[in-house]
Amino acid sequence: MAQTISDKEILDKFKNPATKEAGFRLLMEKYQEKLYWHVRRMVVNHEDANDVCQNMFVKIWKNLEKFRADSKLYTWLYRIATNESLTFINKRKKRDSAPLVTEDYDLGAQLKADPYFDGDDIQIKLQGAIDILPPKQKQVFLMRYYDGLKYDDMSEVLETSVGALKASYHHAVKKIEKYLTED
């Protein structure tokens, strides 16, 4: 049912004190899986993705009444998910005081050990290629390739011009192609 309910109906329910919790449940049913996979692709690990999503939904709960509908609801949610993921990644970098990708950091081994990852070697190699991208290119690639976001929507989320996003995506694809063909 949540997939067929409109964003306006969800927001109306959320803004009514008598149906606020039901409105939020509908929002979660409609968007939770899409947002989880967006976060998961950014932070890689299932447990980390769950932590980020929990923080994200707390932030959404606290701020949903302030949503002015200047953009689509999903775009607003996606921006929060992206920002929470980046905040998590930056905290992890500072905490570990080492870059995420080093000679000692084996993403493939981490993914193979993850009981929630059911991909093959090609998917592991693709994730390795994505992981070496600069943050902006990685973000644009994930949004376009996996989530199928239009450049206009990405422009709203990232507050960047469509031209810059297209260039970032192009450079990301070229780097990934090069990584995948090397061996």
C-alpha positions in Angstrom: 0.0 0.0 0.0 2.8 2.5 0.9 4.1 2.2 -2.7 0.8 3.5 -4.1 0.2 6.2 -1.5 1.2 9.7 -2.7 3.8 11.8 -1.0 1.1 14.4 -0.3 -1.0 11.9 1.5 2.0 10.8 3.6 2.8 14.4 4.5 -0.8 15.2 5.3 -0.9 12.2 7.7 2.4 13.2 9.2 1.3 16.7 9.9 -1.9 15.6 11.6 -1.0 14.8 15.3 -3.6 12.0 15.3 -2.0 10.2 12.3 1.6 11.4 12.6 3.1 8.0 13.4 1.0 6.2 10.7 2.3 8.8 8.2 5.9 8.2 9.2 5.4 4.4 8.9 4.0 4.9 5.4 7.0 7.0 4.5 9.3 4.3 5.8 7.5 1.5 4.0 7.6 3.5 0.7 11.3 4.7 0.9 13.2 2.6 3.4 14.5 0.0 1.0 15.6 2.5 -1.7 17.3 4.7 0.9 19.0 1.7 2.6 20.6 0.5 -0.7 21.8 4.1 -1.5 23.4 4.3 2.0 24.8 0.7 1.7 26.5 1.4 -1.6 28.2 4.4 0.0 29.3 2.9 3.3 29.6 -0.7 2.0 29.0 -2.6 5.3 25.5 -3.8 6.3 25.8 -2.9 9.9 27.2 0.6 9.1 24.3 1.1 6.6 21.8 0.2 9.4 23.5 2.7 11.8 23.4 5.4 9.1 19.8 4.7 8.2 18.8 4.8 11.9 20.4 8.2 12.2 18.8 9.3 8.9 15.3 8.3 10.0 15.7 10.1 13.3 16.7 13.2 11.4 13.8 12.8 9.0 11.3 12.4 11.9 12.6 15.6 13.6 12.6 17.7 10.4 9.7 16.4 8.3 7.3 19.0 9.5 9.7 21.6 8.2 9.7 20.1 4.7 8.4 22.9 2.4 7.9 20.8 -0.8 10.3 23.0 -2.7 11.6 19.8 -4.1 10.2 16.2 -4.3 10.0 14.4 -1.0 12.3 11.6 -2.3 14.9 14.2 -3.3 14.8 15.7 0.2 15.1 12.2 1.7 17.9 11.3 -0.6 19.8 14.4 0.4 19.5 13.5 4.0 20.7 9.9 3.3 23.6 11.2 1.3 24.7 13.7 4.0 24.3 11.1 6.8 26.4 8.7 4.7 29.1 11.3 4.1 29.2 12.3 7.8 29.6 8.6 8.7 32.4 8.1 6.2 34.2 11.2 7.4 33.9 10.2 11.1 35.2 6.8 10.2 38.2 8.3 8.4 39.0 10.5 11.4 38.5 7.6 13.8 40.7 5.2 11.9 43.1 8.0 11.1 44.0 6.1 7.9 42.6 6.3 4.4 39.7 3.9 3.6 41.6 2.5 0.6 45.1 1.4 1.3 47.3 -1.5 0.3 46.3 -3.2 3.6 42.6 -2.5 3.1 41.0 -5.4 1.2 37.5 -4.5 0.2 37.0 -7.8 -1.6 37.8 -9.7 1.6 35.5 -7.5 3.6 32.6 -8.0 1.1 33.2 -11.8 0.9 33.1 -12.0 4.7 29.8 -9.9 4.8 27.0 -12.4 5.3 24.6 -10.0 3.6 26.6 -9.7 0.4 25.7 -12.3 -2.2 27.7 -10.9 -5.2 30.2 -12.5 -7.3 33.9 -11.6 -8.1 32.8 -9.2 -10.8 30.6 -7.3 -8.4 33.5 -7.2 -5.8 35.9 -5.9 -8.5 33.3 -3.2 -9.5 32.9 -2.2 -5.9 36.7 -1.9 -5.6 36.7 0.3 -8.7 34.0 2.5 -7.2 35.8 2.8 -3.9 38.9 4.3 -5.5 37.0 7.2 -7.1 37.2 10.6 -5.6 34.2 11.3 -3.3 32.3 13.5 -5.7 32.7 11.1 -8.6 31.8 8.2 -6.4 28.6 9.9 -5.2 27.6 10.9 -8.8 28.3 7.4 -10.1 26.3 5.7 -7.4 23.3 8.0 -7.8 23.2 7.7 -11.6 24.3 4.0 -12.1 22.5 2.3 -9.2 19.7 4.7 -8.4 19.0 5.9 -11.9 18.6 9.5 -10.7 18.2 12.1 -13.4 20.8 14.8 -13.6 18.2 17.4 -12.6 17.4 15.5 -9.4 21.0 15.0 -8.6 21.6 18.7 -9.2 19.0 19.4 -6.5 20.4 16.9 -4.0 24.1 17.9 -4.5 23.5 21.5 -5.3 25.8 21.3 -8.3 25.2 22.1 -12.0 24.0 19.5 -14.4 27.1 20.0 -16.5 29.4 19.4 -13.6 27.5 16.2 -12.7 27.7 14.9 -16.3 31.5 15.6 -16.3 31.9 13.8 -13.0 29.9 10.8 -14.1 31.9 10.6 -17.4 35.2 10.7 -15.5 34.0 8.1 -13.0 33.0 5.8 -15.8 36.3 6.1 -17.5 38.2 5.4 -14.3 36.0 2.4 -13.6 36.5 1.0 -17.1 40.3 1.4 -16.7 40.3 -0.3 -13.3 38.2 -3.2 -14.6 40.3 -3.8 -17.7 43.6 -3.7 -15.7 44.9 -6.9 -14.3 
